[in-house]
Amino acid sequence: MPLYEFHCPGCGPFDLHRQMRDAAAVAPCPACDRPAQRRYRVGVGGLDTGPLRDAGRADRARVDRARSGEPAVTGPPAGRRLPGRGPHRH
């Protein structure tokens, strides 16, 4: 079963193993039984910013840059050829 992270406003973060069909956005805290919100972690292009709602302004800017359009470099490294280029041989 997948492991989901939740955050209780009184007790803090905790993890629960749940079936995917039972992965609701709210779960009772095992310590105090208060409703706890599920946290969503997002990884973008190798950036691990954790939950975006908890990320700082600089982290959000990095994620926005990673999601924006085409990459800055679209060819092989300067002075190097890509492998497999050249005459086709059988």
HELIX and SHEET records of a PDB file:
HELIX    1   1 MET A   20  ASP A   22  5                                   3    
HELIX    2   2 LEU A   52  ASP A   54  5                                   3    
HELIX    3   3 ARG A   57  ARG A   67  1                                  11    
SHEET    1   A 4 GLY A  12  HIS A  17  0                                        
SHEET    2   A 4 LEU A   3  CYS A   8 -1                                        
SHEET    3   A 4 PRO A  35  ARG A  39 -1                                        
SHEET    4   A 4 VAL A  26  PRO A  28 -1                                        
SHEET    1   B 2 GLY A  43  VAL A  44  0                                        
SHEET    2   B 2 LEU A  47  ASP A  48 -1                                        
END                                                                             
